[in-house]
Amino acid sequence: MFSNSVLHHGNTVTTLIKQVVQHFFYALKSNICLLFFFFVCSLLPLACELMNRGILALVSSIGCMSAGSLQTLADAMHIPHLFIQRSPAGTPRSACPPTSRVPGTDDYTLMVRPPVYLNEVIMQVVSEYSWQKFVLFYDSDFDIRGIEDFLDSTSQQGMDVSLQKVESNINMMITSLFRTMRVEELHRYRDTLRRAVLFMSPATAKAFITEVVETNLVAFDCHWILINEEISDYDLQELVMKSIGRLTLVRQMFPMPQNTTQRCVKHNHRINTSLCDLKNPKAQQLEITNRYIYDTVLLLANTFHRKLEDRKWHSMASLSCIRKNSKPWQGGKSMLDTVKKFGVSGLTSFLEFTDNGTNPNIFFEILGTNYGEDRGRGLATWDPVHGLNGTLTDRKLENNMRGVVLRVVTVLEEPFVMVSENVLGKPKKYQGFSIDVLDALSNYLGFKYEIYVAPDHKYGSLQPDGQWNGLMGELVFKRADVGLSALTITPERESVVDFTTRYMDYSVGVLLRKAERTVDMFACLAPFDLSLWACIAGTVLLVGILVYLLNWLNPPRLPMGPVSSTTLYNSMWFVYGSFVQQGGEVPYTTLATRMMMGVWWMFALIVISSYTANLAAFLTITRIENSIQSLQDLSKQTELPYGTVLDSAVYDQVRSKAMNPFERDPMYSQMWRMINRTGGGDNNVEESKEGIRKHSPPPSSNHQMRKCALEE
């Protein structure tokens, strides 16, 4: 706030400008509100109190809510209001919602900070990288409504975007993931983190990246984009050091002339030399908001200088916010037009305003680190007029390995690495999926390779003495340059060697022999024993003889033809037909015969019902026997012994979860007792082929088959 007494004292405008700059620079160092300008700290009544003493312009560096109140006050009093939006805790800005204004009144508020272009910038960057699926992380201080336009654009273009909020306690958030997710779910979640966009403060980003790297949630092939206007060079270097893979950073930049004299002297004022030196730590750590505050002071000082030169100065009358009949300042419109008409060069490049009261000058720089780089390099720039200037495509591999011979160690595993039929006197010839990939890389990059099998035929695990064996040991001790096999990526292995992008994901499975299916012509007799079938046949014969005797001793009174005669053959046929529920042909009319047949029919009903139930159970018994469908089912039973491949990822996982006292799992403890029974020699094998041969009995044997969990 400039008072009348300050304006009329002082002999020259130069002295006034020097006082403004000196007071402003002192305010930056001491973090207090300026005396010459009113930087609203919290209370609106304080603004009214200062208006009573007389002010010429109002400068605020606050949030959107308080700025709306000041905007209404400035419109009513015709006081030019230069609003500098401050980001809360250094998080990315969200655009302030439009403030409702009284119809017919002029807008006296000028937006010093340019509009929020984060939606356009991130959409351009994501499109350049051709991302179709990624995760968007944002911290608790960021208003997610600020990127609604970006989310709408991704939805219209068919992109798969997942939103996830980063809590303040990042360690607890990551720990809950490991506690609630299974291994398969963690693998899938880890794969989704390969592409991510971060909307968060530098401090939160550093803590988040550190946590996910230490817990092995991201791999070396990940690519993350951090969006933040206010990230400094110091924070950028720390983020690069803590991250792995590829990191792209988008922040606001301020193009400056290369000539120091042109950069420090602007019109009739001089910027402090410690701030115009870009290599000075004080200039690097200066927040963007304070840069705009500094340039706002210079702009208003330049405006006052022009008003005094043109002799168009208006006296400041005392204003009151309380009295209803208080008239606004008559010189406010002229002051506002002068501020809009002229700009000033300062720490934010060039500060000026358009007709709608916004600052159009904003530039973004896109920095990036590739795999293994230790500092960010400039990739491209962006501005609202020209858009993206530069390219963000990945650098292609160069054919710079001509003449290099690599030693490749492998472990045979079909169909990834196999040995074809070896001709006597010639070296072994390898083939398989992984060999095809290796040959393609060899042809493209120009290197040659020598391949050999690991001496112990193991994938490799960390031994009690701290040494690695198997394929991993060959790499760790630098006896081989490249490892090639169906090797599972684990945190322990990834801590000592670098892995390529995984090309196959599947969980631990149980291998068991498929049940043999044989065709038995007499399967229909299986529900009953042979002795029972003999008893049924004897019963049919006995009942047939009794029926014949009863009809012979007491013949029926009705005449009977030859077909229905009561011979022994017809009686036997009638009893058998009744047993199989087909009826009979002989009309027996005597009471004794009917009583005899009634008992026989009851007996046949019971026998047929029992046979039907036993036959259904017999046909489904094979499916009930194969009840092991998961590791949980396998651990609950003790009848069938099982094992795995020694020093494999499955073996190490079962051992660690069973032996570690901090994460002991009852299921894995039971599995470890079964696998390690008798020292593990009976159930475990050196390689998967041996396990398949060992646990596959010959077709003639009838003993139960063992199960073997194989290397992933």
Secondary structure, 3 states (H helix, E strand, C coil): CCCHHHHHCCCCHHHHHHHHHHHHHHHHHHCCCCCCCCECCCCHHHHHHHHHHCCCCEEECCCHHHHHHHHHHHHHHCCCEEECCCCHHHCCCCCCCCCCCCCCCCCCEEECCCCCCHHHHHHHHHHHHCCCEEEEEEECCCCHHHHHHHHHHHHHCCCEEEEEEECCCHHHHHHHHHHHCCHHHHHHHHHHCCEEEEECCHHHHHHHHHHHHHCCCCCCCCEEEEECCCCCHHHHHHHHHHCCCEEEEEEEECCCCCCHHHHHEECCEECCHHHHCCCCHHHHCCCHHHHHHHHHHHHHHHHHHHHHHCCCCCCCCCCCCCCCCCCCCCCHHHHHHHHHHCCEEECCEEECCCCCCECCCCEEEEEEECCCCCCCEEEEEEECCCEEEECCCCCCCCCCCCCCEEEEEECCECCCEEECCCCCCCCCCEECHHHHHHHHHHHHHCCEEEEEECCCCCCCCECCCCCECHHHHHHHCCCCCEEECCCCCCHHHHCCCCCCCCCCCCCCCCECCCCCCCCCCCHHHCCCCHHHHHHHHHHHHHHHHHHHHHHHHCCCCCCCCCCCCCCHHHHHHHHHHHHCCCCCCCCCCCHHHHHHHHHHHHHHHHHHHHHHHHHHHHHHHHHHHCCCCCHHHHHHCCCCCEEEECCCHHHHHHHHHHHCCCCCCHHHHHHHHHHCHHHHCCCCECCHHHHHHHCCCCCCCCCCCCEEECCC
